[in-house]
Amino acid sequence: MRKLRKAMIRILGIPFHEILVFLNGGVLKLKRRLIRQNDGFMKDLLVYAYEKKLQKMGSWIGYRSVFEEDPVFPHGIQGIFISNGAKIGKNCIIFQQVTIGSNTIENHPFFGSPQLGDGCYLGAGAKLIGKITLGNNVRVGANCVVVKNVDSDCVVVAQSPRVIQKEALDNQYHDYR
């Protein structure tokens, strides 16, 4: 039995999860298949392959998240986090290190996951947290944290940097040995 399991894990030197992702046409097509797949051994196998591939890329895209159309990832899906409850409209562009995350604090007014309209543009490092709604054609600037609803055709940017201390600082690295 162990020999069979080891043979399944690697076929011709290629990890088994990589073969499943390839045979299903990539991560996003595998995600669509997972939604349609009935429970059972095959679904468990596909979930394993899906999660393993995303883990290797430092990403998480919940397979229960809803995409009206596959978003564009100009720099690939490395570092992307999309929670299971998120809903993403058509023609959305999502850059690297973006988080579309749930708020799981009970009784919080924004408990839940974000919903994005069509044509949204999320700059590098943008964070959308909680049950918020972004209208159509919204642009979110790099490293901007959004925790409230945004109307259609708006641009959201982070506050400009400000100096909070003007004293001499010790920025040397100190080893903890």
Summary of the structure (lengths in Angstrom):
residues: 177
radius of gyration: 20.1
end to end distance: 46.9
largest distance: 66.4
contacts: 476
relative contact order: 0.09
helix: 24%
strand: 20%
